[in-house]
Amino acid sequence: MAVSILEGFDYGGNLPNFSRDLFETVADMVAFSEDYLPPVFECNVQENGKRYRYNVSNSVDPELGKWREASSGDADLSNYYTKKEIDENIIEPLEEKVDANAENIGDLSTLEVATWTDLVTAVNGLYNSLLSSITYTVESSKKILRLTYRNSETKDIDISAIVGEVKLSELSDVDSLNVLDGNVLAYDNASSKFKPKDLKLGELLQTAKDYTDEQIAESEKASAMDCDEKPVYDDATGEITYISQGVTYHTKDTNTWFYYKTADTVVQTRWINGVEFTIDLSNINLDDYVKTNKVAAEYTGDDSEDKTKVATLKCLDDLKGIISDLLADKVNVSDIVDNLTSTDTDKPLSANQGKELKDLIDGLEEDKLSIQQDEELKGKIPVVGEDGKLTFQEGSSTAENVSYENENYPLQTNVKKALDAIWAKLDYVKPEITSFTMDPATTEYEVGQEVTEIDFAWTYNKDVTSQSLSDVSLTDEKDRSAKWTGSLKTTKTFTLSCGDGENSASATKTISFKNKIYWGSAAIPEEFNSAFILGLSKNQFATSYKGKYNVTVGSGEYAFVCCPASWNMPNICKIGGFGTDLVNVGEFSFTNASGGTSSYKIVRTTHEGLGAIEMLFE
């Protein structure tokens, strides 16, 4: 069943769309299995830059099999018209059409023909052939349209019958001072005379043909650019150079109208397919337009911003949002409380109640207790007796001498102890391990390797009361480094732990021993062994066969992938997005570069010489 693709693939890499589209050598192409080719198929060969066509109906050639060279040089002209066929089947019938149209057009030697429309109609049909250009010339007093075909053949058509001679003396209102052969007369409103204008008929006809509805539609999509002067178009590169606000720019974007002033006249210019379009906009004043660098897109309230910029709708919307937020935080008059009895916790107090509070405080200030200062009171502390009277007694005024009682905290017997306990809680910081390193820092080793010693170092954010490190003896809680010694060949995790009596923290370092997966391009060896696997060009640590493996498969070679047999690697992968069967070479005892031994499975591609491919195992 065919797969229907509604839209084309978008691939921008430097590889062929499909591996069979490009073979490295002719031998690779001929060796490619016919079981994987359609009845007719074409491809390119890198070694000679030629294109070849396979046809299942071809006889078997000793060198090319059923392939044949599809071109000699740059093009296969076998299906093109011959010159004789062009003359008989295309040129002569079209000449008859031109003559027939000429009869309908009339005599173009008179001024009664105001436009080129009829002449364009006469030759437009020629564009349905294999033309590459039309040029106009005068040879031996003949008016010639020279048709050049894509195979470089030319055909001259004498159009003297429809383009006659006109003597200037026969015309009125003609400025004849500078009229040359081949000029076209155009009416000049300023002088009320016909003046010469140098036009090439071939270019005019070509232009008339090329100005299509599609180009008009494209012009309606164009953007605008304000320029200091007329841009310059480079015919060779298609690049446009323009200056805007004193800065020079380069672009190949032909979807832009460039606006500029010429002699105080506003003009817009654009190039479509290398053809210049220039429009006079003398009734438009660009000074009334706002340049993009004079537009403010966002409002921040920063005083350094240029206040002469024009605000966009988004900028105004930002300002509206800021005003709305400010209004949301305002105090409503109806919410102000003018009494000291309200229990509301989210309403403001009035200025009147503030004055009443001030009056009460002032009254208390007047009624405050007046204590006589006397040398006799030195070293004594004020004490309120049971009768409510204040007296001075011997004693210290420190918090340690002030008793404190709370049945929930029986140990806090005075104010000093209670305050010290509070500050200890407020200043408390949980212990953290701020760094934990090891030397060597390697965490992954190949199966077969051995680690015999590791130097550890660490730091905390505070002093701790206890700490420990896996399989390492620490002197006390002050140690911040230690050495582990032993023999390590399997995965192990070292854990550092610490505590301060209330909380604890930990950190780990894991050292693992892993197998590798190997892949690359090679010819089929006489024997599959450890040397063959180690000789493949690429390898990496892995715990599964799943992944993408890129390899360039040369002529006479296959793509190989080797991994531990315990991973159960399948005999199929995706190449170029399509499921591809692989050859299971078998399982072999493999000794890696570190001396580790495991059972490995090896698979390879069915075909050799596949070029650059990506093997995807899912």
GIVEN-V650760 format. One record per backbone hydrogen bond with DSSP energy under -0.5 kcal/mol. CO is the residue of the C=O (numbers start at 1). NH is the residue of the N-H. If there is no record, write none. Layout:
# GIVEN-V650760
CO;NH
CO;NH
This chain:
# GIVEN-V650760
2;4
3;5
4;6
9;11
18;21
19;22
21;44
23;46
24;47
25;29
26;30
27;31
28;32
29;32
33;36
34;37
39;56
41;54
43;52
44;23
45;49
45;50
50;45
51;70
51;71
52;43
53;68
54;41
55;58
59;61
61;65
64;67
65;61
66;55
68;53
75;72
75;77
77;80
82;86
83;87
84;88
85;89
86;90
86;91
87;92
90;94
91;95
92;96
93;97
94;98
95;99
96;100
97;101
98;102
99;103
100;104
101;105
102;106
106;108
107;110
110;113
112;114
116;120
117;121
118;122
119;123
120;124
121;125
123;126
124;127
125;128
126;129
130;150
133;148
135;146
137;139
137;144
139;142
142;139
142;144
143;159
144;137
144;146
145;147
145;157
146;135
146;148
147;149
147;155
148;132
148;133
149;152
153;149
155;147
157;145
157;159
159;162
159;163
167;170
168;171
173;194
174;176
176;179
180;183
182;199
184;197
186;195
187;189
188;192
188;193
193;188
193;195
194;175
195;186
197;184
197;199
199;201
200;204
201;205
202;206
203;207
204;208
205;209
206;210
207;211
210;212
212;216
213;217
214;218
215;219
216;220
218;221
219;222
223;257
225;227
225;259
232;241
233;235
234;238
239;234
240;242
240;251
241;232
242;249
243;228
243;229
244;247
247;244
249;242
251;240
252;254
255;223
256;258
257;225
257;259
258;269
259;227
260;267
262;265
265;262
266;281
267;260
268;279
269;258
270;277
272;275
275;272
277;270
279;268
279;281
281;284
284;286
285;288
286;289
289;291
291;294
292;295
294;310
295;297
296;312
298;300
302;305
305;307
306;309
310;296
312;316
313;317
314;318
315;319
316;320
317;321
318;322
319;323
320;324
321;325
322;326
323;327
324;328
325;329
326;329
327;330
330;332
332;335
333;336
337;350
348;337
350;354
351;355
352;356
353;357
354;358
355;359
356;360
357;361
358;362
359;363
360;364
361;365
362;366
363;367
365;368
369;371
370;372
374;377
375;378
377;380
379;395
381;393
383;385
383;391
385;388
389;385
391;383
393;381
398;401
399;402
399;415
399;416
401;403
402;415
406;409
409;412
411;413
413;404
414;418
415;419
416;420
417;421
418;422
419;423
420;424
421;425
422;426
423;427
425;428
432;434
432;461
435;459
437;457
439;455
443;512
445;514
446;449
447;596
449;448
451;488
452;486
454;456
454;484
455;439
456;482
457;437
459;434
459;435
466;499
468;497
469;472
472;469
472;474
476;479
480;458
482;456
484;454
487;489
488;451
492;511
494;509
495;470
496;507
497;468
498;505
499;465
499;466
503;500
505;498
507;496
509;494
510;512
511;492
512;445
514;447
515;542
517;540
518;562
519;538
520;560
522;558
527;529
529;533
530;534
531;535
533;536
538;519
540;517
547;617
549;615
551;553
551;613
552;554
553;611
554;557
554;609
557;609
558;522
558;560
559;605
560;520
561;603
562;518
563;601
564;567
565;568
571;582
573;580
574;616
575;578
578;575
580;573
581;606
582;584
583;585
583;604
586;602
588;590
588;600
590;592
590;598
592;595
596;592
598;590
598;600
599;565
600;588
601;563
602;585
602;586
603;561
604;583
611;553
611;613
613;551
614;576
614;616
615;549
615;617
616;574
616;618
617;547
